[in-house]
Amino acid sequence: MKKLIPAYLRVLIIFFVIFGVTEYFVDSGDRPAFIKYPMVSLFLFVFLFLLIAIEITISAIDNVTYQLLTDDQKSKLEEENNKSFKEKQWYKKLMQSLTKTEPIENEAGLLLNHDYDGIKELDNNLPPWWVYLFYACIVFSAVYLVKFEILDGDNQEMELKKELAQAKIDVAEYMKNAPDLMDEKTVTLLTEPADLAKGETLFTTNCAACHRADGGGQIGPNLTDENWILGGGIKEVFHTISNGGRDGKGMIAWKGTLKPKEIQAVASYILSLKGSNPKDAKEAEGELWVEENK
């Protein structure tokens, strides 16, 4: 018998709906659930098999039922199946319930005693969908009035300001825990031995040629005294390593070679050398650095 939706489309639609629901509710990380969990694949396969089996069974029942009909019943069924959906009884009932239209033969009973140059007016009822929408607008306006005028709820501008403020907080929090996005504003001093050991290794590999392995200074300045040319706090040292020293005679910028986390480790190690007083250290350069209380 003729169906509104073909069997193969029903099977595909239902299957992919269940497939989407499964993927949504099963937490499988960055991999599809049916790949990560074999039981999900088995469930989907069995479900698809049952869908096909149900459609085959329904089709067989329809065929048997059709064969049991009389010729007159078969003719009526064929006639019904050949109608467009607008001619179907269910469609007519649906439109009637939505519009409450009157048949054309009842027009005489709806005429009003108004005549405008031959134009007459009918006393039709408003469509139910329009009436319900009107009532919904009244309810919405009442809720809106109470929320925003009486209870002083947030308007769109205030919501935007709050969302922007929260976004700044979220970005700042993310920057704290994202080493590769660290800069001189968010960097913190490392004091753990493992971090300082990593910084020492990087310093020996990249910095010892100019500052000596003990930080006493050679081509570059002494890094163990209390004087600094470009500032001696963790933020200042991080900035100097990242962007380079003085124009024309300072060191190169290392931000293209070292990652922010590595620069943090080197800067922390350099600051740990303060007061180590290596032998034959270079004379102090720059100004005495005093950390400001922030």
Sequence and secondary structure as in RCSB ss.txt:
>XXXX:A:sequence
MKKLIPAYLRVLIIFFVIFGVTEYFVDSGDRPAFIKYPMVSLFLFVFLFLLIAIEITISAIDNVTYQLLTDDQKS
KLEEENNKSFKEKQWYKKLMQSLTKTEPIENEAGLLLNHDYDGIKELDNNLPPWWVYLFYACIVFSAVYLVKFEI
LDGDNQEMELKKELAQAKIDVAEYMKNAPDLMDEKTVTLLTEPADLAKGETLFTTNCAACHRADGGGQIGPNLTD
ENWILGGGIKEVFHTISNGGRDGKGMIAWKGTLKPKEIQAVASYILSLKGSNPKDAKEAEGELWVEENK
>XXXX:A:secstr
   SS HHHHHHHHHHHHHHHHHHHS  TTS HHHH HHHHHHHHHHHHHHHHHHHHHHHHHHHHHHHS HHHHH
HHHHHHTS GGGSHHHHHHHHHHH    GGGGGGGEEEEEETTEEEE     HHHHHHHHHHHHHHHHHIIIIII
S    HHHHHHHHHHHHHHHHHHHHHT GGG  TTT      HHHHHHHHHHHHHHTHHHH TTS  SSS  SSS
SEESS  SHHHHHHHHHH SSTTTS    TTTS HHHHHHHHHHHHHTTT   TT     SEE      
